[in-house]
Amino acid sequence: MMGFVKSKEELDGYYGLGVREFIDAKMLGVMFETRMEIVERLLPPPLELPDAAGGLIFIAEYPETNLGPGYREAALFIRCKYQGEAGSYCLSMPIDSFESRIYNGRDIFGFPKKKAEIHVEKQGQKARGWVERHGVRFVEVSVELSGTLPEMPPQGPNFLFKGSPRIDLQPGFDGPVLLCRHQTTVEMKSVEIGAAEVVLRESQDDPWAEIEITNINIGFYLISDNTMQPGRVLGEIDGDAYLPYYFKMTDFFSG
């Protein structure tokens, strides 16, 4: 029986997994364009501006994982660069199974996970999904599917930040803030595309509406096997400079 202190066998089994696998992932989403001044305001240093301002929204259902039962998840990414390499920065990642996934996504990788109600469905050629927290349905996506692709355009790595806020309640972090690089490999099984609509509503805790979508490049509904690969630390960054960007990780209250 597993207890508070894990045995060597239990630890060996856990670390022996090596990767995080999501089998038959169903993902509804859009790739969009926005204004460069918005991206510039939202990217923490030392991330660099992309060649073109844009990003990705997805709402997903994961029926099966190698860590246990499946769950639903959504995310908002904007494009960026680091030392010339193109990638993405995650602004928000709602999840409907908070307790069982917080350690993997937030503590290990640095994704900004928050508990939410998430819905995604496909009926015939119509796919739709939404995310809701604190009574606000702050994102809705719908796609009228009309064609297929052999695969989606490559997304590159995610650039993530990891830091522990100070225990004495002063501004800053108890230790270094780390810039990390991580990538998920996606083995496509089917990709349907079509015209999409996105509604972003104002929310104090989930300000997705801060992103002004100027154009939707593609709406999609895909089924794939996704594998989160091991990430790596790129280096320590200036914690004082990062502090204003940190609070996407939690609902913010300043008294």
FENGI-V833172 format. One line per field, one symbol per residue. ss: DSSP state (h for helix, s for strand, l for the rest). psi: psi as a letter, one per 30 degrees, with the letter a starting at -180 (. if undefined). A space follows every 10 residues. Layout:
BEGIN
ss=???
psi=???
END
This chain:
BEGIN
ss=lllllllhhh hhhhhlllls ssssssssss sssllhhhhh hhlllllsll lllsssssss sssssllsss ssssssssss ssllssssss sssssllhhh hhhhhhhhll llssslssss sssllsssss sssllsssss ssssssssll llllllssss ssllslllll llslllssss sslsssssss ssssssssss lllllllhhh llllssssss ssssssssll lsssssslhh hhhhhhhhhl lllll
psi=kkaekkleee eeeeffeelk kjkhkjkkak kllakefeee efkkkgklkl ekkaakklkl kjfklgfall llllljkkla lkhfkkalkk fkilkgieef feeeeeeefg kikkklkkkk lkjbgkklll kkkhgjifkk kkkjkfalle llkkfalkkl kkljlkfggl kakialkkkl kkkkkjjkek jklaklkkkk kkkefihfff jjjfkjekkl jlkljkjjlk alkflkljee efeffegffl kkkg.
END
